[in-house]
Amino acid sequence: MRTILFLSFACFLFTACNQGANQNANPAEGPIYSILNPTDFATKIKTGGQLIDVRTPEEMSQGAISGAILIDYNADGFETKIKALKKDQPVLLYCRSGGRSGKTAQMLQKLGYSEIYDLEGGFMAWSKAFPSK
């Protein structure tokens, strides 16, 4: 009985831990997006691309990554604005903690965007990693 419980728990942990590494394990479903920690995300920003903040204006007014464009996930017209992003340039996404940006990355993936990066832990993680930025 203990062995079955242990194996069930180990399987659960393995599945849960692997979910953040790569949101699309089936290449036939389209491009794969990457989830980057704050340091790697900062490096990626330096290489260029479209930096998109999907938080609300109120959240953005409390701090944002320099150069980010606000496209409020909860606002009317969100999907239209997201679809207007350039497909030939990287898209770098973040929100408060990673939920809305993750959903946006999945949306962009389905729309055929080929280079999508999501900030792991969102602006909360960024603020901890770079308190002065």
C-alpha positions as CSV (number, residue, x, y, z in Angstrom):
1,M,0.0,0.0,0.0
2,R,2.8,2.4,0.9
3,T,4.5,1.6,-2.4
4,I,1.4,2.5,-4.4
5,L,0.9,5.7,-2.5
6,F,4.6,6.6,-3.0
7,L,4.5,5.9,-6.7
8,S,1.3,7.9,-7.1
9,F,2.8,10.8,-5.3
10,A,6.0,10.7,-7.3
11,C,4.0,10.5,-10.5
12,F,2.0,13.6,-9.5
13,L,5.1,15.5,-8.6
14,F,6.8,14.7,-11.9
15,T,3.8,15.8,-13.8
16,A,3.4,19.0,-11.9
17,C,7.1,20.0,-12.1
18,N,7.2,19.4,-15.9
19,Q,4.2,21.6,-16.7
20,G,6.1,24.9,-16.5
21,A,9.1,23.8,-18.6
22,N,7.4,23.7,-22.0
23,Q,3.7,24.4,-22.5
24,N,3.5,22.6,-25.8
25,A,5.2,19.2,-26.0
26,N,3.5,18.3,-29.3
27,P,5.2,20.2,-32.2
28,A,2.2,19.5,-34.5
29,E,0.1,21.9,-32.3
30,G,2.3,24.9,-33.3
31,P,5.3,26.8,-32.0
32,I,6.5,26.3,-28.5
33,Y,6.7,29.2,-26.1
34,S,9.4,29.6,-23.4
35,I,8.9,30.5,-19.8
36,L,12.0,32.5,-18.6
37,N,13.2,33.4,-15.1
38,P,13.7,37.2,-14.5
39,T,17.4,37.1,-15.3
40,D,16.9,35.3,-18.6
41,F,13.9,37.5,-19.4
42,A,16.1,40.6,-18.9
43,T,18.7,39.2,-21.3
44,K,16.0,38.5,-23.8
45,I,14.6,42.0,-23.6
46,K,18.1,43.3,-24.6
47,T,17.9,41.4,-27.8
48,G,14.8,43.2,-28.9
49,G,11.2,42.3,-29.5
50,Q,7.7,43.4,-28.4
51,L,7.6,43.7,-24.6
52,I,3.9,43.4,-23.6
53,D,2.4,44.0,-20.1
54,V,-1.0,42.4,-19.9
55,R,-1.9,43.8,-16.5
56,T,-4.4,46.5,-15.8
57,P,-3.5,50.2,-16.0
58,E,-3.7,50.4,-12.3
59,E,-1.2,47.6,-11.8
60,M,1.1,49.1,-14.4
61,S,1.0,52.5,-12.6
62,Q,2.6,50.8,-9.6
63,G,5.6,49.8,-11.6
64,A,6.5,48.3,-14.9
65,I,9.4,47.0,-17.0
66,S,10.9,49.9,-19.0
67,G,9.7,49.9,-22.5
68,A,6.6,47.7,-22.0
69,I,3.4,48.3,-23.9
70,L,0.2,47.9,-22.0
71,I,-2.4,45.6,-23.5
72,D,-4.9,45.0,-20.6
73,Y,-5.9,41.3,-20.5
74,N,-9.3,42.2,-19.0
75,A,-10.1,45.1,-21.4
76,D,-12.5,45.0,-24.4
77,G,-10.5,44.5,-27.6
78,F,-7.7,42.6,-25.9
79,E,-7.7,39.8,-28.5
80,T,-7.8,42.3,-31.4
81,K,-4.8,44.1,-30.0
82,I,-2.9,40.9,-29.3
83,K,-3.5,39.7,-32.9
84,A,-2.1,43.0,-34.2
85,L,1.4,42.2,-32.8
86,K,4.0,41.5,-35.4
87,K,4.6,37.8,-36.1
88,D,8.1,38.3,-37.3
89,Q,9.4,39.7,-34.0
90,P,9.7,38.1,-30.6
91,V,6.9,38.7,-28.1
92,L,7.9,39.0,-24.5
93,L,4.9,38.8,-22.1
94,Y,4.4,39.5,-18.4
95,C,1.6,40.1,-15.9
96,R,1.5,40.3,-12.1
97,S,2.3,36.6,-11.4
98,G,2.2,34.7,-14.6
99,G,-1.4,33.6,-15.1
100,R,-2.7,36.1,-17.6
101,S,0.6,36.2,-19.5
102,G,0.6,32.4,-19.7
103,K,-2.9,32.4,-21.2
104,T,-1.8,35.1,-23.6
105,A,1.2,33.0,-24.7
106,Q,-1.0,30.1,-25.4
107,M,-3.3,32.3,-27.5
108,L,-0.3,33.6,-29.5
109,Q,0.9,30.1,-29.9
110,K,-2.4,29.1,-31.4
111,L,-2.3,32.1,-33.7
112,G,1.0,31.0,-35.1
113,Y,3.5,33.3,-33.5
114,S,6.9,31.6,-33.6
115,E,8.9,33.3,-30.8
116,I,7.0,33.8,-27.5
117,Y,8.6,34.4,-24.1
118,D,6.7,34.5,-20.8
119,L,8.2,35.9,-17.5
120,E,8.1,33.2,-14.9
121,G,6.4,34.6,-11.8
122,G,5.4,37.8,-13.5
123,F,6.2,41.3,-12.3
124,M,6.3,40.1,-8.7
125,A,9.3,37.9,-9.5
126,W,10.9,40.7,-11.6
127,S,10.5,43.2,-8.7
128,K,12.2,40.7,-6.3
129,A,15.1,40.0,-8.8
130,F,15.6,43.6,-9.7
131,P,14.3,45.8,-6.9
132,S,15.7,49.0,-8.4
133,K,14.4,48.6,-12.0
